[in-house]
Amino acid sequence: MADRTRRDRLEEIRDQLTDAMAQADVAVKAQIAGQLRQVLREIDEIPVDGGRSARERFADRVAAADAASSSA
């Protein structure tokens, strides 16, 4: 998918880090949290698409993932 935006790539990384943090050993969580904070900062620096905030877009993605996992 060559036309993915920087925001899309960062949001994918954010989601992967969030999943990794939920499954990580306590000793590794601080490292993942640091990476996650940096990715969130970078996402916040990108202008908002269509008037929707990054938080709203993330909530939509979480809701879609929850809906997919509950219907499986």
C-alpha positions in Angstrom: 0.0 0.0 0.0 2.3 2.7 -1.3 -0.1 5.6 -0.8 -0.4 5.2 3.0 0.1 8.5 4.8 2.5 9.1 7.6 -0.4 9.3 10.0 -1.6 5.9 8.9 1.8 4.4 9.5 2.1 6.0 12.9 -1.3 4.9 13.9 -0.4 1.3 12.9 2.7 1.5 15.0 0.7 3.0 17.9 -1.7 0.1 17.7 1.1 -2.5 17.6 2.8 -0.9 20.6 -0.5 -0.8 22.5 -1.0 -4.5 21.9 2.6 -5.2 22.8 2.3 -3.3 26.1 -0.8 -5.3 27.1 1.1 -8.6 26.6 4.6 -7.4 27.8 6.5 -8.4 30.9 6.6 -5.7 33.5 10.4 -5.2 32.9 9.7 -4.3 29.2 6.6 -2.1 29.7 8.5 1.1 30.4 10.5 0.8 27.2 7.3 0.2 25.2 5.6 3.1 27.0 8.5 5.4 26.0 8.2 4.4 22.3 4.4 4.8 22.5 4.7 8.3 24.0 7.0 9.3 21.1 4.6 7.9 18.5 1.7 9.7 20.1 3.6 13.0 20.0 4.3 12.6 16.3 0.7 11.8 15.6 -0.4 14.9 17.5 1.9 17.0 15.4 0.2 16.0 12.2 -2.8 18.2 11.2 -6.2 16.7 11.8 -8.0 15.1 8.8 -11.6 16.2 8.2 -12.0 17.9 11.6 -11.6 14.6 13.5 -9.1 14.4 16.3 -6.5 11.6 16.6 -8.4 10.4 19.7 -11.7 10.1 17.8 -10.0 8.2 15.0 -8.3 5.9 17.6 -11.6 5.3 19.3 -13.2 4.3 16.0 -10.3 1.8 15.4 -10.7 0.3 18.9 -14.4 0.0 18.5 -14.0 -1.7 15.1 -11.4 -4.1 16.5 -13.7 -4.9 19.4 -16.7 -5.5 17.1 -14.6 -7.8 14.9 -13.3 -9.8 17.9 -16.8 -10.1 19.5 -18.4 -11.3 16.2 -15.7 -13.9 15.6 
